[in-house]
């Protein structure tokens, strides 16, 4: 069971976060594109903005990031995100389909629950600043709320790290998130990234969740890079407090 949980967490990283400068206030230049095995497709737009699209079709997700005016050396931006979770949550009620074994075999949500049509909206403010030397720090914070979630059964939760904090907005109606990222350039090709995210879930059986990631990055050029490291999940969930540590790997391409 523990191995299954780790596999699920590994693939859940695909829709959790972009890792290639996705958290900073910096936006892609107009016409530039980026994509990774476990990170979204990003495209630079005019007027110092970009869009990001989750390529996993069962969890349609699109976000828009736009630069704001600088303040005291801080590069600033805002990000808006829209997510439609219904297809993915229904699929998780019967991942193998009704014709293979029992309907609830490997299900993460019991088939007894009805998953309604829902949408969630998330907005955040981002600030990025160059530090003395070769470091860059990013701070961010935001809030999300859901529509249509009042019809969702409160017991239909996925009580797993990675899933629970991101889906909590559909059970609680609101989620708060804050975090930071530190990037340090080690040389021409190498750098490392350390970040953390804190999810605050009011009126929830699991009140908070914490995620921390450490990555080594090898950048060949502007068209290819490799990221590898670890991710730590920890928090308070309906079944109690738990922590999980998993390896991470991503191959990312730009053009």
Secondary structure, 3 states (H helix, E strand, C coil): CHHHHHHHHHHHHHHCCCCCCCCCCCCCCCCCEEEECCCCEEEEECCCEEEEECCCHHHEEEEEEEEEEEECCEEEEEEEEEEECHHHHHHCCCCCCCCCCCCCCCCCCCCCCCCCCCEEEEEEEEEEEECCCCEEEEEEEEEEEEECHHHCCCCCCCCCCCHHHHHHHHHHCEEEEEEEEEEEECCCCEEEEEEEEEEECCCCCCCEEEEEEEEEEEEEECCEEEEEEEEEEEEEECCEEEEEEEEEEEEEEEC
